[in-house]
Amino acid sequence: MKPREIGVIMNGVTGRMGTNQHLFRSILAIRDQAGSAVVPVPVLVGRNPAKLAELAARAGGIRWSTDLGAELANPSNEIYFDAQVTDCRFEAAKKAIAAGKHLYSEKPVASRYEEALELYRLAEQAGLKHGVVQDKLWLPGLLKLRNLVETGFFGRILSVRGEFGYWVFTGGDGVTPQRPSWNYRREDGGGIIVDMLCHWRYVLDNLFGAVQSVSCMGATHVDRRWDESGIEYLATADDAAYATFQLAGGIFAQFNSSWCVRVRRDDLLTIQVDGTHGSAMAGLRECRVQPSATTPRPVWNPDVPSPIDYWQGWTLVPNRAEPENAFKAQWELFLRHVVFDEPFPWNLREGAKGVQLAELGIESWNRRAWVDVPETPVYSREEPDTR
């Protein structure tokens, strides 16, 4: 069968994540691999012609444009992908839907829950395919964790503990910061609660159980940073979040997210799951398990050195296949969803759930209270909107 070519508008991919994960390691990798049933034909769109031209040349001379309207009007472009800063995403995505383009978006899909719901409603009513990047579901470590859940390794799951983050340099100490300065300005859409609770929503919902309520505290631990031009600025957004979630089935989950923590764990993200029959510790790529039969029996005695090495006694879960890039894996599924109508449950409704949880996390922080998570509406393509 001859591969099906499909035009993809890629808006806002000149940043680190968009360039590396979406353009080079996903779209161009899919285009160049043998046997691809769907071959994406990208066009880069953005506001900075110099950056676009440089990136397009690095990518082998692909097309680029600063005129989003013209590219949306081009019938050869069937998919619109958005990786802009969050505050710019809603209006551009609305224009793409109005132009009849299938929509694939980075998260958060919008700055506000109501905006995210509107995108979902509009895409459904237009009969368009839509999806949201939920890349962590395809990380090798979390795929192994999912398999353990599905095969009943844990017995009854009791709790989930997540630790995420690393030290992001301020820019004022001679070391280049690893993240852009807008991440630390609330007025520009920054904040780790908005960023990371969207991730934890889909991880928890898909692997362990639907999130039913949240208790969250945020903090701005480092209030002075230096931007890309070396100019000092006031950090107005939260750079750490400490959240607890109650899930369906009586499971409790805790996630610490911080740009102000120095790593002493197996990976930049670790998730520990404890169950009646065993436990597991997963990172980005690896996963280790300790079943009940090999669990040591500690006794509290701080007066003598512990006879137990707690790093031992965990068995590495082997790879069943060569790990795939998580972003590329989801891109391939979305492309097949558009072309062959194959299932793709990670849609704009799922993206809206992430924005909802982030908003409720901020509400919990402001109120210093537990907040319940309401059900997200379902919009049907066959039925008119009755809001």
RALIN-V493553 format. One record per pair of residues at least 24 apart in sequence whose ideal C-beta (glycine too) atoms are under 6 Angstrom apart, sorted by the first residue. I is the first residue (numbers start at 1). J is the second residue. Records with the same first field share a line. If there is no record, write none. Layout:
BEGIN
I = J, J
END
This chain:
BEGIN
3 = 36, 39
4 = 38, 339
5 = 39, 41
6 = 40, 78
7 = 41, 76, 77, 78
8 = 40, 42, 79, 81
9 = 43, 45, 71, 77, 80
10 = 42, 44, 81
11 = 45, 82, 84
12 = 46, 83, 84
13 = 83
14 = 46, 51, 55
18 = 83
21 = 327
25 = 325, 328
26 = 327, 328, 331
29 = 328
38 = 335, 339
43 = 71
45 = 71
72 = 99
85 = 189
86 = 111, 189
87 = 111, 189
90 = 115
93 = 119
97 = 122, 123, 126
102 = 128, 129, 338
103 = 130
104 = 131, 334
105 = 132
106 = 133
107 = 132, 133, 198, 351, 354
108 = 194, 198, 355
109 = 351
110 = 355
111 = 189
113 = 355, 356, 359
116 = 352, 355
117 = 352
119 = 348
120 = 348, 349, 352
121 = 379, 385
123 = 348
124 = 379, 381
127 = 381
129 = 337, 338
130 = 347, 348
131 = 334, 344, 346, 347
132 = 346, 350, 351
134 = 202, 346
135 = 326, 327
136 = 199, 203
137 = 206
138 = 326, 329, 330
139 = 284, 326
140 = 285, 323
141 = 282, 283, 284, 285, 286, 287
142 = 282
144 = 287, 317
145 = 282, 287
146 = 207
148 = 280
149 = 207
153 = 278
154 = 275, 277, 278
155 = 275, 276, 277
156 = 275, 276
157 = 251, 275
158 = 274, 275
159 = 252, 274
160 = 208, 253, 273
161 = 254, 272
162 = 255, 271
163 = 256, 265, 270
164 = 257, 269
165 = 257, 258, 259, 261
166 = 263, 268
167 = 262
168 = 259
170 = 225
171 = 225, 226
172 = 226
181 = 227
184 = 225, 235, 237
185 = 236, 237
186 = 236, 237
190 = 237
191 = 237, 238
192 = 238, 239, 241, 257
193 = 218, 238, 241, 358, 361, 362
194 = 358
196 = 257
197 = 357, 358, 361
198 = 354, 358
200 = 255
201 = 353, 354, 357
204 = 253
208 = 247, 251
209 = 247, 248, 249, 251
210 = 248
211 = 245, 247, 373
212 = 246, 373
213 = 246, 370, 372, 373
214 = 245, 360, 361, 364, 371
215 = 244, 364, 370
216 = 243, 361, 364, 365
217 = 242, 365
218 = 365
221 = 260
222 = 260
243 = 361
287 = 317
288 = 314, 316
289 = 315
290 = 314
349 = 376
352 = 376
END
